[in-house]
Amino acid sequence: MAESAGSLKSAKVWREAALRCRKLRSNLRQLSLCSQAGGGQPLALPDNLSQVHILNLANNSLQELPEGLEPASLRGLRALILRRNRFCRLPAPLSALGQLDELDLAHNCLAQLRGELLACLRRLRKLGLSHNKLRLLPPELGLLASLEELDLSFNELGGLPSTFGQLQALRTLDLDHNKLSHFPPQILQLGQLEELDFSGNQLQALPQDIRLLRSVKILWLSSLRLPGLPDSFCRLAALESLMLDNNGLRSLPPSFGHLERLKMINLSSNRFEEFPAALLELANLEELYLSRNLLSVIPPSISALGKLATLWLDNNRLRYLPDSIVELVNLEELVLQGNQIAILPDSFGKLSKVSLWKIKDNPLIQPPYEVCMKGIPYIAAYQKELALSQPAVKPRLKLVLMGSKCAGKTSLRQCLVGNMSSLPAIHGKGIEVTQWVADAEKNLTFIVYDLAGDQNYDLIQPFFLSPGALYVLVVSLKAYISGRFYELVGWYLHLLGARVPHGVVCVVGAHVDQCNEKEVEEKCLDIHHQIALQEKRDVEVMQAVAEKVDGALGQEFDLRATSPHAPFYGVSDKNLRRKKAQVQYLLNNRLQILSPVITVSCQEDHIGINRLKDKLLSVAEHREIFPNLHRVLPKSWQRLEELHYKPQELWLSWWDSARLGLQAGLTEDRLQSALSYLHESGKLLYFEDSLTLKECVFHNLTKLIDILNVFFQRDASILLQKLLADANIDELRATQLHHYVEGFLLHGLLPLHIIRLLLKPHIKTQQDLHLILELLEKMGLCYCLNKPKITPLNGAAVWFKFPCYVKNEVPHAEAWINGSNLSGQPFAIEQLQVEYSFPFLFPPGLFARYSVQINSHVVHRSDGKYQIFAYRGKVPVVISYRPTQSSLQADTLSIASHASLPNIWTAWQAIIPLVEELNVLLQEWPGLYFTVHVLCSKCLKRGSSNPHTFPGELLTQSRPEGVTEIICPKNGSERVDVALVYPPTPTVISPCC
């Protein structure tokens, strides 16, 4: 889901306010004082304060002003900053500071204000009282006749004093998040007011007299439950920015177009079913946010908004865009994700200024989804190509057969395909690919992937699970019993749901010829029943998480940040909204599991095969389920794909591919977009982001799968057979090869010359070998242990490690694991540990691929089956995977390091790049639910078996201003240094994306 437009605009406007404030202070002498953390020492005041104009005492836990702060020495003081302290009342010395221009008491504990003290501050121009506990304001506030800026946000105000209207100099007023149930009439008396934030109150209607705010330029009215606006609202002629998001609006007043100066309006999260026609009269509008409404049509006349630079229409019900949208040539942000758009208008590439572009979660067919996701330049190239060559539609759909070993997948594939295969199948165990022309009349072709059920292939199987495919889960009814449901069915559904959310799955019961009729019926009913139960449990878990997030969002952030027992302790509203969007995405994109279970036999009678064929054809031709089947391609792109099928080499150079492009009618400058599309749609591999691999095009996926099968069969006899194919090998050499195979299957180690022997039938040149190894490393399947920078002079062997093969190898138990130095004496250390928890599914092969991805970050590593010990520079790190021993527990993967508290930043520097690498890998699993936590260092130090966990979202947040310690609720009031929970700088890639 797109980020809240309101938050973006709020940040922009408040930045402008901060800049104004900075300009006001720029020529003044400033002094900031801070007490030593944890020292309990009073603030040390300098002898002469008379030259100080701005005194900053923020973040000092003060309850009273420091002794020695004599009014006589503060005659030159213009601004006093007391924010983020513990003041429960206004400090009495304020009465002698009548010359103050600015007073900041935000983030304190003020429950009331002493009127006689306020009355002494009549020169105040800026007063900050946000994030306190104020319920009432004294009438003396009205005496501050010079006040220009007043921030009362995040208090508990139920009304304003009658004298409030006397603040005739007030330009900026913030009443955000109070308890005001009506619009105070006193505000309407403020003739100079330019900025007003009234969001987050309990208002349900605006007064007709709102028109009296004639000077207001910026107005926040978010989250007020407003069902409508009064007609008089349209007389706010000075209005430039308007926030009306998260209300109940269904329409705007007819005269809304009179707001001619309006440049920005946010109408997100309302109930608009029709595009508000009045908006089209706002010729000066630059930013329009209509996210999360019920819009189904955008009118062609939107082109009238010629100055529009930002347009957010995500999460509506749009099925198409008007052709005229391409006339909005000033657009820089266009957010369309979460709609039902299938076709983009012609000439969409004209929107060349668009830099923020979001289009995912739409059933795009023209341009194809893969093209649209690459951005506007690629869409422009596609549409240009379509104009230069004829459009072509060639219905092809990926059909993936999966299931446990001996489920009957291969027999089923052979029954379906029959003798109509026009591509040679890959023989032997492993991944097999066949082409099946299912309907010659309609030219409908299935590319059938038969995925091995052997666990040896778990690492590479996810590479073949892609969106837009039809999945057939094959279950042997002969082997099926109720107790094996999760092993034979449930686990595969979790796998597909995590990798391809909203995927389409057809469950097939095979081997019916080996069961009687009653058994078949009972087993199919049990499968159907248990699928429903598993889905119900999963949804209930996610709904509980959603409710928990909603509950946290309903709390004020200050309460959440100061209550260690609160769910999502310290997590920002932004991160909570992001988590809510993630959970909602998981709930909205469940697998589409076809019912009922289709039973088949692949013996001579072929029971149910024709019924299955009819079912697959019927589902494939359903435009709403598989819009990509009907995608339109430029004929030159389709011709390029066909030409790349012909060469038998393992790979083509860029120039070879360019020559094929010329045959297809593509000049070199147009080839890049076509290759990018073919890569994204899984027709070939082209890595334009890799310095080495971008010079090659891996067009022969059949041969690549052959090579993958070589490494993942895990059969010693087959490996030896490949190595001993040379008849001239003597007994000693055969023994050596046998040892290499044993080492490979136990430790995952292979020297380069043995890899060359294994791949001898598949490669021709040394360049072939090096490119394949680089490709395997990029896929996360292996890494080089001792990659030479130059050719080794002594002929030393270059070794490669395949982490998925590591079995019983135990990493070296190094001294630092127990927090001891080399002499065995314990030293004062603190442990950092970030833990990922996977309640439904731990992605198969994730630990092995992660082991490869981190190799460039670590040195001196020692690998075990479930653990890696290594160093980042001189700092130790340990990565641990703990598989669950019970269905009630979750698999976990943790990343840990340690250092002394003063040097804890080095431990953060060690683990943060590893955390970010893991987050990148997890982005390949968009339907996977997981949680991230930072384990309490104090609990770890005590050896607790169940340490307290701080929310992992804190990793992406800055350390809270003025906070030095955080309470661990597991041990009463024990305090944890903030540096042990928050990294010095937030992580780049969010763990909750």
N, C-alpha and C positions, 0 to 999 in steps of 0.2 A: 504494500500500500504506500502511496506517496506520503511524504512527511507533511505534517500540518502546515498549510499555507499561512494560517494565523501566526504560528510560531515564527515563521520566516519573516513575515512582515513586522511582527512585534520587535524582533531582534533588530531589524533595520531601523525602525523608528527610534528605538531606545539608544541605538548607537549614535544616531544624530543628536539626541539629547545629551549624551555623554560628551560628544564633541563640543557642543555649546558650552557645557559646564567647564571643559578643559580650557576653552578660550577665555572664559571669565576669570579662571585662576592663573592663567599663563604668566602674568607679570607679578604674581604674589610670592613671597618667601614662604616655603613650606617646611614643616618639621614633623616627622613620623617617629613615634616612640613605641617600643614593644618590650614587654617583660620577657625574661628568659623562660622557655617552656619548662614547666615542672619545677622551676626553682623556687617559687613562692616569694621571690624578692619584689619589693615595690618598684614602681617605675622610677628611674633615675632622671630627674629633671635638670636641664642645663641652668646655669646661673642667670643668664639673661634671656628672657623670652619676649622682651619688648619689641624686637625686630621681626618676630614671627607673625605672619599674616594668616597661615593655615596650620592648625594643629591637629594631627591625626593620631588618635588614641584607640583606633579600632582593634578588635581581636585581642583584648587584654583581660577578659573576664572581670572587668571592673564593675563594682556595685556602687562606688562613690568616686568622685574625682580625686586624683592623687593629692596628698598633702603637699603644700608648697606651691600650689597653683594659685597664686595671689592675683586677684582682679587687677591690682595696681600694675602688675607686670604684663598684663595682657591687653593693654589699651589699644595696641595695634592689631589685635586679632580680628579677622573678618570671617573665618570659617572654622568650625569645630566639628570634627568627625568622631563620633562616639558609637558607630555601628558595631554590631556583633560583640556586645558586652553583656552584662547581666543587670543592668539598671532596672529597678522595679518602680522608681519614681524619678522625676526630673531632679537633677542635682541642684541643690540650693545656690551654689555660686553663680548659676546662670543669671540670677537677678542683677548681677553687677556687670553683665556683658551686653549691655544694651546696644553696643555698636555692631554686633554680629550681623552679617549678611546671610550666612548659611549655617544651619544646624542639622546634623545627620544623626538620628537616634534609631535607625532601622535595626531590626534583628536584636531586640532587647526583650525585656519582660514587663514592659509598661502596661499596667491595667487601667491607669487613669493619669490625667495631666493636671498639675496645679495651675489654676487659672491666673493667680497673682504672679507666678513666674513667667508664664507666657506673655502677660501684659507688659513685662519689662523688655521684651524683645521686639519692639515695634519697628526696627529697621530690617528685620528678617525679610530676605527675598526668596529663600529656598529652605523648606522644612521637610525632612524625611522621617516619617514615623511608621514605615511599613513593617510588616512581620512583627507585630507586638500583640497585646491582648486587650486592646482598647474597645470598650463597649459604648462609652459616651465621650463627647468632647465638651470642654468648658466653653461657656459663652464668650469668655475673654479672647478666644481664638479670632473673633471678628474684629479685634482691635489691631490686628497685624495688617495695617493698611498697605504696606509695601510688598506684601507676599505675592510672588509671581509663580512659584512652583510648590505644590503640596502633594506629597505621596502618603496616602493613608491605606494603601493596599494591604491585603492579608491581615485584617483585624477582625473584630466582631461587632462592628458598628451596626446599630439598628436604625439610626437616624442621625440628623445633623442639627446643631444648635440654631436657634432662630436668627442669630447674629451672623451666620455663615455668609449670607448674601452681601455683607459689608465688605467682603474681600474683593473690591472692585479692580485691583491690579492683577488678580490671579489669571495666569495664562494657561497653566498646566495643572490638571487635577486628576489624581489616580485613586479611584475607590474600588479597584479590582478586588474580587473575593472578600466581600463583607457579608452582612446579613440584612441588607436593605431590601425590604419587600415592596417599596414604592419609590417612585422617582422624587427625590426631595425638591420641593418648589424653590428652596433657597438657591439651588444651582442655576435656576432659570434667571436669577437676578445678576449673574456674573457676565456682564456685557463684554468683557475683554477675553473671555475664555476661548482658547484656541485648540487645546488638546484635552479630551476627557476620556478616561477609561472607566466604564461602569460594568465591565464583564464579571461573570461569576457571582452575581447577586441573585436574589430570589424574586426578581421583577417578572411580571407576566404581561405588562402593557406599558406603553409610553404615553405620557400626557399629550393632549392636543397642543399645549403651550410649548412643546419642544421647539417650535419655530423661533422662540425668543433667543435661542443660542446662535445668533446670527454670525458670530465671529468664529465658530468652531470649524477647524480645518481637519482635525484628526479625531475620529470617534470610534471607540471600542464598545460594542454591545454584544459580545460573544457569550454564549452559554447562559442565556436569560429565559429560555422557554417562551420566547415571543411568538405568538401565532400570526401576527401581522404588524404593519406599521400604519400610524395615522396619516391621513392625507397631508396634514400640516408638516410632516417630516420633510416633505419635498421642497420646503421653503428655506432649508438650511443652505443658502446659496454659496457660502464660503467653503463647503465641505470638499475635501480633496481625498481623504482616505477613510474608508468605512469598513469596520469589521462586524459582520452579522452572522458569523459561523456558529454552528451548533445551537440553532433555535428550532422553531417549528414552522418556519415560513413556507407557504405554498404559492404565494404570489407577491408582487410589489404593487404599490399604488400606481394608478394610470399616469399620474404626473411626475413619476420618479425621474423621468428624462429631463426635468427642469434643473437637476443637479449638474449643471454644465461644467463645473470645475472638477468634478470627480475624476481622479486618476487611478484609484485602486479600490476594489470592492471584493470582499470575501463573503461568499454565500454558501460555503461548504457545509456539509452535514445539516442540511435542511430537508424539506419535503417537496421540492419543485419537481413536478411531472412534466411541465412545459417550460421551455426556455423563456425567461421573462422578457417580453417584447420591449419593455421600457428601457432595457439596457442598451438597445441598439441606437438610442438617441444620444448616448453619451459619447460624443465624438472625441473627447480628450482622454477616454479611458485607456490606460496603459497596462493594468494588471486586473485579470478577472479570474476568480477562483470559484468553481462550481463543483468541486469534488464531492463524492458521496451524497448524491441526490438521486432522483428517479427519472432523469431525463432520457428520452428515447430518440429525440430529434434535435439537431442544431439547425436553425433556419439559414437559408442561403444568404440572407441579408446581414449575416455576421461580418461580411466583408466591409460593412460600413464603419466598423471599428478599426480604422486605418492605422491608429497609433498603438494598437495592442502589441505589447512585447511579451506578455505572460498570459498563458491560457491553460488552466488546469480543469480537466473534465473527467478525471479518473473515477472509477467505481460508480458508473451510472449504468444505463441500459442502452447505450448507443449502438446501433447496428451499422451505421454508415456516417460519413462526414460529407457535408456539401462540397461540391466542386469549388465553390467560391472561397473556401478556406485558404487556398493557395495564394489568394490576393492579399493575405495578411503578411506582407513581405517584411515587416519589422519584428515578427515573432522571434523570441529568443528562448522561450520555455514553452514546451507543449507536452502536457502530461495526459495520456489517454488510456493508461493501463486499467484492466478490470472492466472492460466493456464487452460488446459482442460484435466488434468491427471485423468484417471479413475482407473488404476491399478498400484500399486507399484511393483517393481521387488521382486522376492523371495529373502530371506536372507537379506532383507533390514535392519533387526535388527543388522547386522554386523557393521553398522555405529554407534557404541556405544559411540563414543566421541562427537557426535553432541549435543551441548548444546543450540544453537540458531536454532530453527526449526519453519518454517512458511509454512503452507500448505493449509490454508483456501481458499475458492473460487475456489475449484476444484471439479468436479463431481465424487468423489471417491466412488468406490464400493468394492474394494478389496485392502487393508483392508477397512472396512466401514469408512465413514467420522468421526464417533464418536470416533473410535479407533485412527485414524491418528491425530486427534486434541489433544489427550492426550500425544503424544510424542513418540519418538523412542522406549523406553522400552516397551510400550504397543503394538506397531507394532511388535516388536520382539516376545512378548508373543502370539500375535494373529497368527503369522506365524509359531511359534513353535507348537501351538495348532492345526493348520491346518495340519501340518506334522504328528502329532500324531493321529489325527482322520480324518474321511472322510469329504470332503467339503459338504455343504448342501445349497441348494437354496430354500427358501420358500417365494414366492412373497406375501408380505403383505404391504398394503398401508393404511395410515391413511386418512380417508375421513371426513371432518369437515363441518357440516351443520350449517350455521349461518344466522342471519337476525333478524328483529324486532319481537316484540311480536305478535303472531297470524299471522305470515307470511305464515305458512303452513309447517314448518320444520318437525314437528313430523309426520304429515300425509305423507309427502314425504318419510321420513325414513321408515315408515311402508310399503309403496308401493314398495320401492326399495328392502327391505330385504325380504318381504313376509314371508313365513314360514320357511325360511332357516336359521334362527338364531340358532346358537349352543351355544351361551352364553346368560344367562338370562339378559334381559334388566333391567335397573334401573327404577323402576316405580315412578310415581309422577313427580312434577315439578323439574326443575333444569337441571343439566348436565346428559345426558343419553348416555350410550355406548352400542353398539350392534356389533356383528360380522356378516359379510355378505360374504358368498362365492359367488362371482360374476361369476366366471368361474371355474366350477368343473374340467373341462378337463385340464386346465392350472394351477389348484390349486391356482388361484388368489383370494386373500381374502382382503376385505376392513374392517378395524376397524372403524366403523361409530360413530363419536362423534356428538351428537345433543346438541348444545349449546343454553341454554335458552335465549330468546330475552329480558327478563325482566332486567331492569337496576340494579336490586338488585345483579345480578351476574357479573356486569362489573368488579369487583375487581378480581375475580378468573378466568374469561374467558381467559385472556392472557396466563395463565399457559398451556392451551390446544392448543395454536397456536404455531406450531413448524415447522421448515424448513422440506422440503421433504414431506409435506402433500398436498392433493388436496382439495381445498376449494370450497364449493358450497354456493353461496350467494342467499338466497331465498327471493323473493319480492312478496308480495301479489298484483297482478294486480288490484284486486278489490279496495284496499285501496290506490293504487299509484296515485298521481297527480304530475304534474311537480314541483309545489312548495314544495313538500316533498322529492325531490330527495336526498338532502344531508342527511336528517334524515334516509331514508330507504335504500339508496345505497352508496352515497358519503362518509359518515362517516365510514362505514364498510371497504371501499376500503382504506381510509387513515389509519385505524387501522391495516389492514393486511400489507399494504406497510411499516408501521413503525416497525411492529413486525417480519414479514417474508419477507424482500425485495426479489424480483424476484419470489415470490410465484405465484402459478397457481390458477386462480379463474374462475369458471364457474357460470354465472348469470342465475338463473332460475326464470321465471315468473309463480307463482302459482295462483290457483283459476281462471283459464281461463274459467271454466264453469259458472262463475258468471259475465262474461263480454261478450259483443257481439264481433263479429269478427273485426269490425272496431276499437273498443276500444283497443282490444289486439294489433293490428298492430300499432296504434298511440302511445300507451304507451311503447311498446318495442322500437320503433324508438326514442322516447324521452329519454328513459334510455340510449340507445346506444349513442345518440348525447351528452347528458350531461356528460357521462363518458369521452368521447373524449375531451369535453371542460375543465373539471376539470383536466384531465391529462395534457392538453396543458398549462393551467395556472400554474400548479405546476412546470412543466419543465421550463417554462419561468422564474419563480422566481429563480429556482436553477441555470439556465444559467446566470442570472444577477449576482448572488452571485459569480459564477465562474469567470465571467469577472472582477468583482470588485477585487477578489483575484489576478487574473493575472495582473491587473493594479498596485496593490500594490507591487507585486513581481518585476514588471518592474522598480520600483523606487529603488534608493539606500536606504539602511537602515538608513543612517544618515539623509536623507531628511525626511523619514517617522517618525523618532524618534524626529525630531525638529519641525514638523508642526502639531499642534493640530487639524487642520481641515482635515488632510489627513485621508482617510479610513485606518483602522487598525493601528492607531497611536501607535507607539512604539512596534508593534508586530514583533517578530523576523522572519527571513526568514524560519527557521525551522518550526515554528508554522504555518506560511502561507502555506508552502508546505503540512503540515499535514491537514490543512483545505481544501486545494485544493483537496487532495486525498479523503477526506471525501465527499466533494461535488460531485466529479467525481464518487465515488462509488454509491451515491444516484441516479445520472443520469444514470449510467450503469445498475442498478439493479431495474428497474421499475417492477411493477406487470405485470404478463402475464395474461391478461384478455381475455378469450376465447369469440369469437363472432360467431353467434349472440346470443341474449337472447333466451334460450330454454323455451318454454311454456308448462306447464303441468297442469293436473287436477288429483286429487287423489280420485275422485268419482268413481263410478262403471266402467265407460268407460275407466279410466286410460289414458286419452289423453296425448300423448307425453312421457309417462314413458319409453317405450322401446327405443325411440330415445335418451332419457337422459342416459339410461343404456349403449347404444352403444357408446355414446360420452365419458362417464367416462372410459369405458374399453379401448377405442382407445387412450385417453390421457394417461392413466396409463401405457400402454404398450410401450409408446414412450420412448426409451432409453435415448435420449438427455434431455427430460423433467424430467423423474424420474429415474435416474441411480440407486438410492438406492433400487428400487424395485427388482433389479437383483443382489443385494449384495450377496457375498459368505461368509458363516459363517462356522467355524468349527462345525461339527455335535455335539460335546460335548456342545458347547455354545447353540445351538438350543435345545438340550435335556434339558439343565439346565433351559432354559426359560419355556419349557413345564412342567417340574417338579414343578416349582414355581407357576404354575397356579392351581395346585391341592389342596394344603392345604387351608382350609377355615378360618384359623386364620387371624386376622388383620395384624399381622407382624410376622416375624420369627427372632429368634436370629441368630447371626453370625454362631454359631455352628450348628443350625438346617439347615441353608443354606449350610454350609460346608458338612453336611451329604448328602444333595441333590446333591451337587457337586460330591461327591464320586460316587453316583449312575450314574451320567452323565459321569463318567470317568475323573473327574477333581480332582487332588490333591489340598491341601489347598493353596500351593504356586501359583497355576495357577487359583485359583478361583477369586482373586481380579480383574484381567483384565476382566474376563467374567462379573462380577457384574458391573464393571465400564461401560462396553459397554451397558449392559441392562439398566442402569440408564440413560446414555446419549441418548439412543434411545427411552426413554419414556416407557419402558416395566415394570419398577419397580422403586422404590426410594431407593437409597443407598448413604448416605452422608459420604464419607470417610474423609471429612475435619472437621467433628463434633465429639468432644470427646465422647458425649453421644450417638448420633444417629448412629455413625459408628458401634455400637454393634448390630444394628438392620437392617433388610431388610424389607422394606414395599412392599411386593409383590402383595398385594390384592388391586389394584387400584380401583376396583369396590366398595369395602367397604369404601375406602378413599373418593371417590366421594360422597357416601352416607352421610358421615360425613360432608363434605363441604356443601351439600344441606341442612343439618339441620340448619346450622348457617346463610345461605344466602337466605332463603325463605322470610324472613321479614313478615311473616303472623302470627299475634298474635294468631288467633284461632288455627292454626296448632301447634304453640309452646306450647300453653296451653294444647292442647290435649295430647301432648307428656308428659307434666309434671303431668297432672291429670290422667294418665293411672292407677295409683294405686288406687284401690277402697276404701282404708282405709283413704283417705285424708279428714280431717274435713273442715268445712267452713272457719275457721280462717286460716288454712294452705292454702286453695285455694285462699283466698284473698292475702296472702303474695306472693304466686306464681304469681298472676296477677300483683302485683306491680313490681316484678322482671322482668316480660316480658315487662311491660311498660318502666321500666328503661333501659332495653336492647335496645329496639327499638328507644328510644329517645337519650340516652347517650352512648350506646355501652358497658354498664357495666354488668358483670355477675359474681356472686361468684362461687367458685369452686364447691360447692355442687349442685348448680343448673345446671352447665355444666355436672356434673356426671349424673344427672337425665335425661337431654336431650339426652345424649349419651348411656343411659342404654341399648337400644337394640343392640348397636354396639360394646360395649366393655365388657370384662369379668373381668378384674383385675384392681387394682389401677395402676399397671405399664402401662397397656394399656392407661389409662387416661393421665398419666404424659407424655408418649411418644407422644401422639396425640397433647397435648398442646405445647410441645416443637417443634413438626413439624409445627404446625400452626404459632408459633412465628418465626421459621426459614423462613417460606414462607411470612412473613410480614403481617399476617392477624390479630394478636392480640398480646398483651404483658401483663405481670403480673405487676399490680400496686404496690403490696406489697409482693414481693417474700420473704418468710421467709428463713433464713439461717439454722434454725433448726425448728422442729415441735413446733408451738406456744403453750405455756403452758396454755394460757387462752382461747384457742379455737377460737381465732380471725379468721374471714373469710379471705380467700385469694381471691382477686378480679382480674378479667381479663378485659381488655379494648379492644373492637373492634372499632378502629377509624372510620371505614366506616359508622358506625351507628350514629355518633354524628350529631345531627340535629341543634337545635336552641341554644345549649349551647354556651354561650359567655365567653371567657376567662376573668379572673379578670383584670380590668383596673388598672394595677399597676403603681406606681408613675414614674418609670423610663421610661415609654413609652414616656412621654412628656419631658424627660430630666430634671427632677426635683429631688432634694433629698427629704428625708422623711419630712423635715420641709416645703416643698413646694417652697423653694428658688431655682431658676435655677442655675446650675453650668456649667462651661465650658466643654462641651463634644463635641466629634466628632462622627458622625455616620458612621459605615461601613455597606454597603448593597450590596450583590451580588445577581443579578437578572437573572433568567433563563426565556427566552421567547420562546413560542411554537407557531409559526405562522400557522401550519397546524393542529396539533392534540396534545392535552394534554393527555398523556396515561391514560386510565381509571384506577382508583384505585391507581394511583401513589402517591397522597398526603397521602392517608390512609396507604399505605405500607411504605412510607418514615417516617410517624409518628411513626411506630413501629421500624424501623431500627435505629432511632436516640435515642431510649429510654435509651440505655446503656451509652449514652454520656451526658445526661442532668438530672437535678434534679428539684424538686419543679415546675413541669410542670402543665400548665393549658391549656386544649384543647378546641377549638371551631371547628365549621364545616370547616372553611377555615383558621384558625389561631392557632398557638401554642405559648404560652409564657412559657419560661423556663429559667433555669440558667445552665451555665457550670461553676461549682465551684461557685464563687461569681459574675460571669459576666453574665449579662442578654442577652438572645437571643430571637428573635421573627421570626417565620417562617410563611409566609403568602402566600396563594394561591388566585389569583384574576382571576376568570373565565371571559372570554371576553363577552362583551355585544353587540358586533358587529362583523360581518364576516370580517371587515376591520382591526380589532385589533387582538392581540395575547393574549392567556392565559399567565400568568406569575406566577412564584413561586420565592419568594425572601427569603433570609436568612440575618438577620440584627443583629447588636450588637452595643454597643457604649462604649466609654471610653474617658478620657481626652487624649490630644495628647501625652504627655509623656508616658502614659500607654496604647497607642493604640495597642501595641503588645498583650495585654491581650484579646482585642476584636478579633484580628486575631486568637489567640489561641482558642477562643471560637467557631468561625464560620468555620474555615478550616476543622476540622473533619466532620462537618455537610455537607460541600460542597463535601467532598470526598465520604461520604455515598451516596449522591444524584447521584454523577457521577457513582458509582458502579451500582445503580439501573438503570440508563439510558443506561448502556451497554447492558441491556436485550432488548433494542429497537434499533437494528443496522440500521434500515431504517428511524429512526426519525430525522428530521431536527430541531435543536433548536440553539439558540444563548445564550451566557453568557456575562454579563456586570458587571462592578463595577460602581455603581452610584457615582456621584460626591458629596463628603461630603459637599462642600460649597453650592451647589444647594439645598441639603437636608436641610441644616441649614436655608436657606432663605425660606424654605417651597415651593420651586418650584414644580409645578404640572408636569413639564416635565424636570426633571434633566438631565444633560449631562451624557452620558454613556461611560466609558472607556472600551476597548475590554477585555473580560474575559480571553483571551489568556495570558494577563499579569500576571494572577495568577500563571502560570507555569514558569514564567521567574524570574531570579534574578533581584533585584533592579539595575537600571543602575548605573554604576560606576561614582561617582562624581556629580550626579544629586540629588538635594535636593527638588526641586519643579517642578510641572507640570502645564502647563497652562490649564485652563478650558475655552474652546472657547464660552461657552454659555453666559459668562459675561465678554466679552472683554479680558482684560489681567489678570484677577483674577488667583492667583496661589494656587495650592493645594499641600500640603505637600506630598512628594513621599510615605511616610509611610501610607497614606490613600488610596493608589491605589495598591501598591505592598505589599504582605505579607512578613514578615521577612525572611521566607524560602519558595521557590516555592512549590505548591501543589504536592503531590505524584502522584495523578491520574488526568490526563488532562481532563478538561471539554470539549475539542473538539475532543476527540477520537471517 
